[in-house]
Each structure stands twice: as C-alpha cells, then as structure tokens.
C-alpha cells in the first residue's frame, strides 16, 4: 500500500495536469496524500527501532492512520478513486 494513492495522483498531475476537483474533493485528495506521508514516516521510524516495547507502540498510530486512509479512499484502486472524485466534483 505504500504511498500508492500519492504516486498515482502525482502521475496524474504530471501527465494530465490538475484535475477539475471542487474544494471538498481537493481537500480529500490532500488529506490522503498527507496521511500516506505520515504513515510512511511512522513505518520508517518503526523499522529503525530496536526496543520491542517502543516498536509496538507505533502499531496503534499506524493502524489509526491506515483506517483513516481506507475511510477517505473507500478502499478502492487509485484510478477508481480519482474518477469518483472528478464525478463528485460536477
């Protein structure tokens, strides 16, 4: 799952330009990108930890962010999500 939405959105912006999204859908896109960045950061920190007690305390935060990403993305493929966001912006 690592940054799959962020990578897809970045490719869309690079290849097709800025999609025509309303404020609500644009905010949703930015929230997804932000949460994926935070999730990646927590996973990187967790991987560098040696102390097992410290290691597992990150699981709660990682799980919370993962659930929020699933809620925002409806747990669909990035292409489907982008189409849904564009459709909901009309």
Phi, psi and omega in degrees: 000349191309102173061028184294324179288317179300315179297318180294312180300321178298317178296320178298313180298318182292319187267329187240354183087185183288125178291154181278089181247145174283176185300317182297315182287325176296317178298321177299314178301314181294323177296318179298313180299316180297314181295321178296323176296316178296319179298314179299319179298314179296320178295320178295317179296314181301320180294334183270356184274137179263326183285122185294328179294316177295321183304313186280342179292338178285339181301322180296313180294319179297316180296319180298315180291320178301317179295322178294321177297316179298322179295316181288327185265355185059016178056039177250171179296151181305320180298315179296319180298315180298317178298318179297318181294319178295316179299316181287350179272351182276000000 
